[in-house]
Amino acid sequence: MHTRHQDRASHVLAREAGRPAVVFATMRPHGRLSCSVAVLVCLWPGVAENALAQHRTPGETTQLPSPLHMEQVARFARARRAEIIAARFRARAAAQRPAIVSALEDPVVSPAVDHLPFMLDGADVSLGIEQRFPLSGVLGNRRRAAEADAERLRAETDRVGLDVELDAVSAFLMVQERRQMTAFLEQQLALARQFVTAANARYSSGTGAQPDVLRAEIEVSRLEGALRSINSEVHAAEAMLNTSLARAADAELPPLESAAMTTVPPEWTTVREDALHGRPELSSGRAEIRKAEAEVTVMESMYSPMAMVRTGPAYTMTSGAGWMLMVGVSVPIWRDRLDSGVREARAMLDMSRADLSAMSRMIEGEAATARHRVLASRARYIALREEIVPRARQVIEPSLAGYSSGTLPLVSVIEAGQTLWSVQAELISAEFELGFAWARLHRAIAKGATRP
């Protein structure tokens, strides 16, 4: 016999398996639960996570994996951001609209006293049930328009998801850049202190001047100030990333995976095809056209009359009990109003087609621009990483050795250090720009934040 304890045991087993459980039971004719059939459905972990994400409290802190990858950030934002949840509910609400607009009007029940003599010795009474229905396909056309609008809102949900992913990935790249800049400044501060040590050594031996020591100490102070400033920038970037993940702004973030995507982007023909076939904005535009076409047929259906049937029992003093039947038809004679409605609907259809054409052209241009920016950022990053930064590092050691031996002035060492600092900072910036260029390309071809 199926008992409440068995239901509780089913939920315990599902909880131990890491999946929520749903118990479906048959109903007896009298409304009681049948004791013979109980089906336990264990949802897959991914589905469960998406379902539970809709009921989490905004700002709730959730543990993130360590190290945190960019793809994980995108998936986490799509699962938790309230904007996507709101868009899903908006689309879910629109999915109910076709059944609403395609239904007939409610029937009207109207009791009536048709004749009541002054002597009050009887009365003619009737009970009418009236139903109105169109003599055209206007209800089906309204359903088609509502279905197209629901499809447009589903595409809008996808667009919101892509924008949310782009925001999260941008915040991820910003935190990564700021943290890398912090580590870089700490390394440069250690190198600048070596300059101070070398200058003090020469000054103590009588081969150097005190201004050299002061000049080296200035570089140390400058880097210490930059390091204090970058710490606040790191906290600001981390707050932005937490917010983009629907977490508390002051929640702790794990280490980030810093791996630049140096692969070559797809060919232009592939990028163009993906953009024109995958962008939700174009799906929304095509749904808008279908809605406008249905609206045109709705307005054209208004030229057809509306029928009305009224029937029901009746009683008269002379004939007794009987049955009443009345049939009526509306007369759409105000043609100016109907013609204007059709012209308005056709103008909206032309506007929707023009919007889709313009949007297609803009999306094509956006995809081309994003691809070329990836190529440019990739070339700049590779040149800095493989050629410029290694050469700048090679200059430091001989310059410092030359200054220590007295063959080079301190200004040569400081210039070499500043050159290295400049190109290393440029390398960090180039890595950020490359990652952001890839994110923009993925957004342009509706691929989310996945790697190529």
WOMO-V459353 format. One record per pair of residues at least 24 apart in sequence whose ideal C-beta (glycine too) atoms are under 8 Angstrom apart, sorted by the first residue. I is the first residue (numbers start at 0). GAP is how many residues later the second one is. D is the distance in whole Angstrom. If there is no record, write none. Layout:
BEGIN
I,GAP,D + I,GAP,D
END
This chain:
BEGIN
0,34,5 + 1,31,8 + 1,32,8 + 1,33,4 + 1,34,7 + 1,36,5 + 5,32,7 + 6,31,7 + 9,28,7 + 9,30,5 + 12,27,8 + 13,26,7 + 13,28,5 + 16,25,6 + 17,27,6 + 18,24,6 + 18,25,7 + 18,26,6 + 18,29,6 + 19,28,5 + 19,31,7 + 19,32,7 + 48,30,6 + 49,29,6 + 52,26,4 + 52,27,5 + 52,32,8 + 53,31,5 + 53,34,8 + 55,24,7 + 55,190,8 + 57,24,6 + 57,188,6 + 58,187,7 + 58,188,7 + 58,189,5 + 58,190,8 + 59,186,8 + 59,187,7 + 59,188,7 + 60,186,6 + 60,187,5 + 60,190,5 + 61,185,6 + 63,181,8 + 63,189,7 + 63,190,5 + 64,189,7 + 65,188,4 + 65,189,6 + 66,187,6 + 66,188,5 + 66,189,6 + 66,190,5 + 67,104,8 + 67,185,7 + 67,186,5 + 67,187,7 + 67,188,5 + 67,189,7 + 68,188,5 + 69,99,6 + 69,102,6 + 69,103,8 + 69,187,7 + 69,365,7 + 69,379,6 + 69,381,8 + 70,378,6 + 70,379,6 + 70,380,7 + 72,95,5 + 72,96,6 + 72,98,8 + 72,99,5 + 72,168,8 + 72,172,7 + 72,376,7 + 73,91,4 + 73,94,6 + 73,95,6 + 73,374,6 + 73,375,3 + 73,376,8 + 75,92,7 + 75,169,5 + 76,87,5 + 76,88,6 + 76,90,7 + 76,91,4 + 76,167,6 + 76,168,5 + 76,169,7 + 77,83,5 + 77,86,6 + 77,87,6 + 77,370,8 + 79,165,6 + 79,166,4 + 79,167,8 + 80,83,5 + 80,163,8 + 80,164,8 + 80,165,5 + 81,164,7 + 82,77,5 + 82,81,6 + 83,73,7 + 83,76,6 + 83,77,5 + 83,80,6 + 86,66,8 + 86,69,6 + 86,70,4 + 86,73,4 + 86,74,8 + 87,69,6 + 89,63,6 + 89,66,8 + 89,67,8 + 90,59,7 + 90,62,4 + 90,63,5 + 90,65,7 + 90,66,5 + 93,52,8 + 93,55,6 + 93,56,4 + 93,59,5 + 94,55,5 + 96,49,4 + 96,52,7 + 96,53,6 + 97,44,8 + 97,45,5 + 97,48,4 + 97,49,5 + 97,52,7 + 99,46,8 + 100,38,8 + 100,41,4 + 100,42,6 + 100,44,8 + 100,45,5 + 101,37,5 + 101,38,7 + 101,40,6 + 101,41,4 + 101,44,7 + 102,36,8 + 103,27,7 + 103,28,7 + 103,29,5 + 103,35,7 + 104,26,8 + 104,27,5 + 104,28,8 + 106,24,5 + 113,200,8 + 113,202,8 + 114,201,8 + 114,202,8 + 116,200,8 + 121,195,4 + 122,194,7 + 123,190,8 + 123,191,7 + 123,192,5 + 123,193,6 + 124,189,7 + 124,190,5 + 125,186,6 + 125,187,7 + 125,188,4 + 125,189,7 + 125,198,5 + 126,185,4 + 126,186,5 + 126,187,8 + 127,182,5 + 127,183,7 + 127,184,5 + 127,196,7 + 127,198,8 + 128,181,7 + 128,182,6 + 128,183,5 + 129,178,6 + 129,179,7 + 129,180,4 + 130,177,7 + 130,178,5 + 130,179,8 + 131,174,6 + 131,175,7 + 131,176,5 + 132,173,7 + 132,174,6 + 132,176,8 + 133,167,7 + 133,170,7 + 133,172,5 + 133,173,7 + 134,169,5 + 134,170,6 + 134,171,7 + 134,172,5 + 134,194,8 + 135,165,4 + 135,167,8 + 135,168,4 + 136,160,7 + 136,164,6 + 137,160,6 + 137,163,4 + 137,164,7 + 137,166,7 + 140,153,5 + 140,154,8 + 140,156,4 + 140,157,4 + 140,160,6 + 141,152,8 + 141,156,6 + 143,146,7 + 143,150,4 + 143,153,8 + 144,146,5 + 144,149,4 + 144,150,5 + 144,153,6 + 147,139,5 + 147,140,7 + 147,142,4 + 147,143,4 + 147,146,6 + 148,138,7 + 148,142,5 + 150,132,8 + 150,136,4 + 150,139,8 + 151,131,8 + 151,132,5 + 151,135,4 + 151,136,6 + 151,139,7 + 154,125,4 + 154,126,8 + 154,128,4 + 154,129,4 + 154,132,6 + 155,124,7 + 155,128,6 + 156,123,8 + 157,122,4 + 157,125,8 + 157,288,8 + 158,121,4 + 158,122,6 + 158,125,7 + 160,287,8 + 161,118,7 + 161,281,6 + 161,284,6 + 161,286,6 + 162,280,8 + 163,80,8 + 164,278,8 + 164,283,5 + 164,284,5 + 165,273,6 + 165,274,7 + 165,277,5 + 165,283,7 + 166,77,5 + 167,73,7 + 167,76,4 + 167,77,6 + 167,281,8 + 168,266,8 + 168,267,8 + 168,270,5 + 168,280,5 + 169,266,6 + 169,269,7 + 170,66,7 + 170,69,5 + 170,70,4 + 170,72,8 + 170,73,5 + 171,69,6 + 171,84,7 + 172,259,5 + 172,262,5 + 172,263,6 + 172,266,7 + 173,63,4 + 173,66,7 + 173,67,7 + 173,258,7 + 174,59,7 + 174,62,4 + 174,63,6 + 174,65,8 + 174,66,5 + 174,78,7 + 174,81,6 + 175,80,5 + 175,82,5 + 175,255,8 + 175,256,7 + 175,259,8 + 176,60,8 + 176,251,6 + 176,252,7 + 176,254,7 + 176,255,4 + 177,52,6 + 177,55,5 + 177,56,4 + 177,59,5 + 178,55,6 + 178,77,7 + 179,78,6 + 179,248,5 + 179,251,7 + 180,49,6 + 180,244,7 + 180,247,6 + 181,45,7 + 181,48,5 + 181,49,7 + 181,52,6 + 183,237,8 + 183,240,6 + 183,241,7 + 183,244,6 + 184,38,6 + 184,41,6 + 184,42,5 + 184,45,6 + 185,41,7 + 187,35,6 + 187,229,7 + 187,232,8 + 187,233,5 + 187,236,8 + 188,31,7 + 188,34,4 + 188,35,6 + 188,38,6 + 190,205,7 + 190,226,6 + 190,229,8 + 191,24,7 + 191,27,4 + 191,28,5 + 191,31,5 + 191,225,7 + 192,27,6 + 193,206,7 + 194,24,6 + 194,25,8 + 194,205,7 + 194,215,7 + 194,218,6 + 194,219,7 + 194,222,7 + 195,24,6 + 197,202,6 + 197,205,6 + 197,206,5 + 197,215,8 + 198,211,6 + 200,203,7 + 201,201,8 + 201,202,7 + 201,204,7 + 206,199,5 + 207,202,8 + 211,198,4 + 214,195,6 + 214,196,8 + 214,199,7 + 215,194,7 + 215,198,7 + 218,195,6 + 218,198,7 + 218,199,8 + 257,173,7 + 259,121,6 + 259,171,5 + 259,174,6 + 259,175,7 + 260,173,7 + 260,174,7 + 260,177,5 + 260,190,6 + 260,191,7 + 261,116,6 + 261,119,7 + 261,120,6 + 261,172,8 + 262,189,5 + 263,111,8 + 263,114,7 + 264,106,5 + 264,109,5 + 264,110,7 + 264,113,8 + 264,173,8 + 264,176,6 + 264,187,7 + 265,105,8 + 265,186,7 + 267,100,7 + 267,103,6 + 270,96,5 + 270,97,7 + 270,100,5 + 270,170,7 + 270,173,8 + 270,174,6 + 271,92,6 + 271,95,6 + 271,96,7 + 273,93,8 + 273,171,4 + 273,172,7 + 273,173,7 + 274,88,5 + 274,89,6 + 274,91,7 + 274,92,4 + 274,169,6 + 274,170,5 + 274,171,7 + 275,84,6 + 275,87,7 + 275,88,7 + 277,167,6 + 277,168,4 + 277,169,7 + 278,84,5 + 278,165,8 + 278,166,8 + 278,167,5 + 279,166,6 + 280,78,6 + 280,82,7 + 281,74,7 + 281,77,6 + 281,78,6 + 281,81,7 + 284,67,7 + 284,70,6 + 284,71,4 + 284,74,5 + 284,75,8 + 285,70,7 + 287,64,5 + 287,67,7 + 287,68,7 + 288,60,7 + 288,63,5 + 288,64,6 + 288,67,6 + 290,61,8 + 291,53,7 + 291,56,5 + 291,57,4 + 291,59,8 + 291,60,5 + 292,56,6 + 294,50,5 + 294,53,7 + 294,54,7 + 295,46,7 + 295,49,4 + 295,50,6 + 295,53,6 + 297,47,7 + 298,39,7 + 298,42,4 + 298,43,5 + 298,45,7 + 298,46,5 + 299,42,6 + 301,30,7 + 301,36,5 + 301,39,6 + 302,29,6 + 302,35,6 + 303,28,7 + 304,24,5 + 304,25,5 + 304,26,6 + 304,27,6 + 305,24,4 + 362,81,7 + 365,78,5 + 366,74,8 + 366,77,4 + 366,78,6 + 368,75,8 + 369,67,7 + 369,70,5 + 369,71,4 + 369,73,8 + 369,74,4 + 369,75,8 + 370,70,6 + 370,73,8 + 372,64,4 + 372,67,7 + 372,68,8 + 373,60,7 + 373,63,4 + 373,64,6 + 373,67,5 + 375,61,8 + 376,53,7 + 376,56,5 + 376,57,4 + 376,60,4 + 377,56,6 + 377,59,8 + 379,50,5 + 379,53,8 + 379,54,8 + 380,46,7 + 380,49,4 + 380,50,6 + 380,52,8 + 380,53,5 + 383,39,6 + 383,42,6 + 383,43,4 + 383,46,5 + 384,42,6 + 384,45,8 + 387,35,5 + 387,38,8 + 387,39,8 + 388,31,8 + 388,34,5 + 388,35,6 + 388,38,5 + 391,24,8 + 391,27,5 + 391,28,4 + 391,31,5 + 391,32,7 + 392,27,6 + 394,24,7 + 394,25,7 + 395,24,6
END
